[in-house]
Amino acid sequence: MNSGFHQPQIRFDIRAEREEYERLFCHQARILQDRMARRSHTDRTRKPDLPEWKKLFLTQEHERRLVHQARVLGWGKEKRFYFAHIFNR
């Protein structure tokens, strides 16, 4: 099939897109969130605080991931020492 003559089956409708965004913008949940944010002077996108055990767990997980990545990236150098007897022939 020639791509120059291809007609897409689904056409983008800018009016439907705008109506969808306006409907979401005027949704009651958003209005309630905005009202709560104005009254409490907080950011409505702010995440709740994490408990101490979860912060500790996440930092340990991050450290484990970094060590693993360092091992993977350093595997080329380690391989030289493991197989040094083969390369020195």
N, C-alpha and C positions, 0 to 999 in steps of 0.2 A: 504494500500500500504506500502510495506517495504521501509523505508527511506534509507536503504543500497543500494538499486538498483535504487533509484530515480535519474534521469538525469535532470538537470535544462534545461528549454526550451531556455533561453537566456544565451549565453556564453559570458564571459568577454573577449574582444579582446584588448590586450595591444597596438597593433599597431594602431588601430583606435583611441584609447584614446590619444596616443601620437600625432597623426596627428591633432586631434581636438585642443589640447593644442598649438601645433605649429602654427596652423592657427589663433587661438585667439591671440597668442603672437605677430604675425607679422601683425595683423590687423591695418589698417590705423588710426583708432581712437586712438589706443594705441600709435602708433608712434607719432601722433600729440600731445597727452598729454605729452609724454616724452620730446618732443622738447620744448613745452611750459614750462614745469617744469625746464628744463635746462636753458632756457633764463631768466625766472623770479626768479629763485632760490627759488621756493616754493614747498611745498609738494603737489603732485597731488591728494592725498587722503584727504587733509584738507577740512573740511566743511566750508561753508561761515559763517560769523559772524551773530549771531541772533540779531534782534532788541531788544531794552530795554524792550518793553512791553511783548515780548514773553519770555524773561528771567524771568521776574517777574511772569508771568503766570505759567511757568514751576516750579518755586520754590514753588509757592502757591499750585500747584497741588501735588507736592512731599510731602509737609507738610500735606495736606489733606489725602493723602494715608497713611502716617505714623501714623496719629491720628486714622484712621480707623483700621489699623492693630493692634495698641495698644489696641483699644477697643475690637477687636475680641479676641486677646490673653488674655486680662484681664477679659473676660466674665465669666470664671470659678470662679474667686474671687468675682465678683459682684453677681453671682448667690447665693452664700452663704448668702449674706446679704438680698437679695430679698426674699429668702425662709427660712429665719432663724426661723420663727415661726413654720414651718413644722418639721425642723430637731431637735428642742428642745423638742419634745414630749417624 
